[in-house]
Amino acid sequence: MKKTETQEYLELSPEVESALRDGRPVVALESTIISHGMPYPKNVETALQVEAQVRSKGAIPATIAIMNGKLKAGLTTDEIEFLGKKGLAVIKSSRRDIPFVLAKKETGATTVAATMIVAHLAGIRIFATGGIGGVHRFAQETFDISADLEELARTSVAVVCAGAKSILDLGLTLEYLETRGVPVIGYKTKELPAFYCRESGFPVDYQLDTPEEIAQVLSLKWQTGLEGGVVIANPIPEAYALPKADIDRIIEQALSEARSRGIKGKETTPFLLAKIVELSGGKSLEANIQLVLNNASLAAQIAAKLADR
């Protein structure tokens, strides 16, 4: 475990602490998907399924959240249940929010950015999520760009995801990552997956086809002093992918409603995801669950190979 001056605010579960001390593979998991990503009880069921998936591939899950004035890596089932039941009342916490949530000893669900920060403090290198945030559509007018991208530029944690969320401007998101020196690896694909869809029309920087190859690249990147994160883009399993034309139409309808209702900032993504579930008749929720499970599986395999190096 990495010792820092913030150690007094970092609380690891005994299992996570033991695994890190022994050099065993650990995979970080975010908590915003529990509180803001899905309705109860599906959110709790999914979180526990994701943890089980990580274990099935030989790694230890470390679900991350802010609770009782602590940055917690490794939640109990009761704590996951608490986050799921409290839902939107939990503070959606990114980098800027962490000190305020800690100071007030509030409950915070960590976004991709905040999860990366806590994972890095704990010494966890691999993180599995659904999709990263990115450059929002119409960002040339709103300047709405997710803090996830800046975190990827500065924090040395690899994020296994199904690309960026389809509601975003994927082309500008890739341009931003390129500018900030963040590699985008396609797992068995040359094309950036688009969350619910396997294709986006945008190429990735590199295609790698095995967890071992990915672990080698991550190890060399960080050993040579190239700080910062990596995006490992893992397409949703074909059986659960949604047709691109259908999801594009649904997203346009959801975006139109968000604009008409004046929804902005960090409320945008939860609103759009919920609206897409409604408009897709629940198909997008099932796709979301399956892609997260798929990412957890790959992340655990990469973590195991990285631990062997």
SVG drawing of the C-alpha trace seen along z (x, -y; Angstrom):
<svg xmlns="http://www.w3.org/2000/svg" viewBox="-40 -29 52 47">
<polyline fill="none" stroke="black" stroke-width="0.4" points="0.0,0.0 1.3,-3.4 1.9,-5.6 0.9,-9.2 0.2,-12.2 -3.5,-11.5 -3.3,-8.0 -5.4,-8.9 -8.3,-9.5 -7.9,-6.3 -9.6,-3.1 -9.0,0.2 -11.0,3.3 -9.0,6.0 -9.2,8.2 -8.1,5.4 -5.2,4.4 -4.0,8.0 -4.2,8.5 -2.2,5.3 0.4,6.1 0.9,9.6 1.1,8.3 -2.1,10.1 -4.3,8.6 -7.0,6.0 -9.5,4.3 -11.1,0.9 -14.8,0.5 -16.8,-2.8 -19.9,-3.5 -21.7,-6.1 -23.1,-3.3 -24.7,-2.0 -26.3,-5.3 -26.9,-7.2 -26.6,-4.6 -29.5,-2.1 -32.6,-1.8 -32.8,0.2 -32.5,3.2 -31.0,3.7 -28.1,1.5 -27.1,3.5 -27.6,6.8 -25.4,5.6 -22.7,4.3 -22.5,7.7 -22.5,9.5 -19.6,7.4 -17.6,8.1 -18.3,11.8 -17.1,11.6 -13.8,10.0 -13.3,12.9 -14.1,15.5 -11.1,14.4 -8.7,14.5 -8.7,10.9 -10.0,9.0 -12.7,6.4 -12.3,3.0 -15.6,1.0 -14.8,-2.6 -16.8,-5.3 -16.6,-8.1 -18.2,-7.2 -18.0,-8.6 -15.1,-10.9 -13.0,-8.2 -12.0,-7.3 -13.0,-3.6 -11.6,-1.0 -13.4,2.3 -17.1,2.0 -19.1,4.5 -22.4,5.9 -24.3,3.7 -22.4,0.6 -23.2,1.4 -26.9,1.9 -26.9,-1.4 -25.6,-3.2 -28.1,-1.5 -31.1,-2.3 -30.0,-5.9 -29.6,-6.3 -29.7,-9.9 -29.5,-11.3 -25.8,-10.2 -23.5,-13.0 -22.0,-12.3 -18.4,-13.0 -15.6,-13.9 -12.2,-15.4 -13.5,-18.8 -16.0,-17.3 -13.8,-15.0 -12.5,-17.5 -16.1,-18.8 -17.6,-15.4 -14.8,-14.3 -15.0,-17.5 -18.8,-17.1 -18.5,-13.3 -21.2,-12.9 -21.7,-9.9 -20.1,-10.2 -20.4,-7.9 -17.2,-8.2 -17.2,-9.0 -14.5,-7.6 -12.2,-10.5 -12.7,-10.2 -12.4,-6.4 -9.1,-6.8 -7.8,-9.1 -8.7,-6.8 -7.4,-3.7 -4.1,-5.5 -3.7,-6.4 -4.3,-2.8 -1.9,-1.4 -4.5,0.1 -3.6,-0.1 -6.6,1.4 -10.1,0.1 -13.3,1.5 -16.3,-0.7 -19.1,-0.9 -18.0,-3.9 -15.8,-6.9 -17.1,-10.5 -15.8,-12.7 -16.6,-15.8 -20.3,-16.4 -22.2,-17.2 -22.3,-20.9 -19.2,-21.4 -18.1,-24.2 -20.9,-26.2 -21.2,-24.8 -17.5,-23.8 -19.0,-20.7 -16.1,-18.3 -15.9,-15.5 -13.3,-15.7 -12.6,-12.0 -10.5,-13.1 -8.2,-15.3 -7.9,-12.6 -6.8,-10.1 -4.1,-12.6 -2.6,-12.9 -3.4,-9.7 -1.6,-6.4 -4.6,-4.0 -5.8,-2.0 -9.5,-2.1 -11.2,0.8 -14.5,-0.4 -16.8,0.1 -15.4,-3.2 -17.0,-6.5 -20.7,-6.8 -22.7,-7.0 -24.4,-10.2 -21.0,-12.1 -19.2,-13.5 -16.9,-10.5 -14.7,-12.2 -13.9,-15.2 -13.4,-12.9 -10.7,-11.0 -9.1,-14.3 -9.0,-15.5 -7.4,-12.2 -4.8,-12.4 -3.9,-16.0 -3.4,-15.0 -1.3,-12.0 -3.7,-9.3 -3.4,-6.0 -6.6,-4.4 -6.2,-0.6 -8.9,1.4 -9.2,5.0 -9.5,7.2 -10.8,4.2 -9.4,1.4 -12.5,-0.7 -13.6,-2.6 -16.7,-0.9 -19.6,-3.2 -20.9,-1.8 -24.2,-0.1 -22.8,0.5 -19.6,2.3 -18.8,-0.3 -18.5,-4.1 -16.7,-4.8 -13.6,-6.1 -10.3,-4.2 -8.4,-3.6 -4.6,-4.2 -3.6,-0.5 -5.3,2.9 -4.0,5.5 -5.5,9.0 -4.5,10.5 -4.5,9.4 -0.8,10.2 0.0,7.8 -2.0,5.0 -0.2,5.7 3.2,5.5 2.4,2.1 1.0,0.7 4.1,1.9 6.5,0.4 4.6,-2.9 4.8,-3.4 8.3,-2.0 9.6,-4.5 8.1,-7.4 5.2,-8.1 2.6,-9.0 -1.1,-9.1 -3.8,-6.7 -4.7,-4.4 -8.1,-3.7 -8.7,0.0 -11.7,0.1 -13.6,3.4 -16.6,3.8 -19.9,5.0 -20.5,8.7 -22.1,9.1 -25.2,10.8 -26.1,7.8 -25.1,5.0 -27.8,2.6 -28.2,1.6 -26.4,-1.7 -29.2,-3.3 -31.7,-2.5 -29.6,-3.8 -28.6,-7.0 -32.3,-7.8 -33.0,-7.3 -30.0,-9.4 -31.1,-12.3 -34.6,-12.2 -33.1,-12.1 -30.7,-15.0 -33.5,-17.1 -35.6,-16.6 -32.6,-17.4 -32.0,-20.7 -35.7,-21.6 -35.7,-21.0 -32.5,-22.9 -30.6,-20.0 -26.9,-20.7 -23.6,-19.8 -23.3,-16.6 -27.0,-16.0 -26.9,-15.5 -25.5,-11.9 -27.9,-10.4 -30.8,-12.0 -29.8,-10.8 -29.1,-7.3 -32.4,-7.0 -34.3,-8.4 -32.5,-6.0 -33.6,-3.1 -37.2,-4.4 -37.1,-4.9 -35.4,-1.6 -37.9,0.4 -35.2,1.4 -32.9,2.9 -30.2,0.3 -30.2,1.3 -29.5,4.9 -26.8,3.9 -25.3,1.7 -25.1,4.5 -23.6,6.9 -20.9,4.6 -19.9,3.8 -19.6,7.5 -17.5,8.0 -15.2,5.1 -14.8,6.5 -13.8,9.9 -11.1,8.3 -9.9,6.0 -9.3,8.9 -7.4,10.8 -5.2,7.8 -4.6,7.2 -3.5,10.8 -1.0,10.5 0.3,7.2 0.7,8.7 2.9,11.5 5.3,9.0"/>
</svg>
